[in-house]
Amino acid sequence: MTADVRTTFGSVAFADHVPIKNAPVVDRLEDAGAIILGKTNRPDFAADFALVRIGKDTGGSIRVPASFCNLFGPV
């Protein structure tokens, strides 16, 4: 979640959801100097814009594609 930026979680039920605070990982990244450029609901294979991505590993959806690219996807 990113404060004041629409966060839909890829669901129609959250189509207009705008969080009032960041997810802890977003705060940690920003505290470390990261600049959040954007967000996407697209799968990782279709989002080659950033060097680092954050996602939820449901059924291996991060680990498996990463392994095909000689990368790692920590859980």
MOMOFEN-V693951 format. One record per pair of residues at least 4 apart in sequence whose ideal C-beta (glycine too) atoms are under 8 Angstrom apart, sorted by the first residue. I is the first residue (numbers start at 1). J is the second residue. If there is no record, write none. Layout:
i: {I,I}
j: {J,J}
//
This chain:
i: {1,1,1,1,1,1,2,2,2,2,2,2,2,3,3,3,3,4,4,4,5,5,5,6,6,6,7,7,7,7,7,8,8,8,8,9,9,9,10,11,22,22,22,23,24,25,25,26,26,27,28,29,29,29,30,30,30,34,37,37,38,40,40,42,42,43,43,43,44,44,44,44,44,44,45,47,55,55,56,56,57,57,57,57,57,60,61,62,62,62,63,63,63,63,64,64,65,65,66,66,66,67,67,67}
j: {7,19,21,22,23,26,7,19,22,23,26,36,39,19,20,21,22,18,19,20,18,19,39,16,17,18,14,17,18,19,39,14,15,17,41,14,17,41,41,15,26,27,30,27,28,29,54,30,36,31,32,34,36,54,34,35,36,52,49,50,49,47,49,46,47,47,61,65,53,55,61,62,65,66,65,53,61,62,61,62,61,62,63,73,75,64,65,66,73,75,67,72,73,75,68,73,69,73,71,72,73,71,72,73}
//
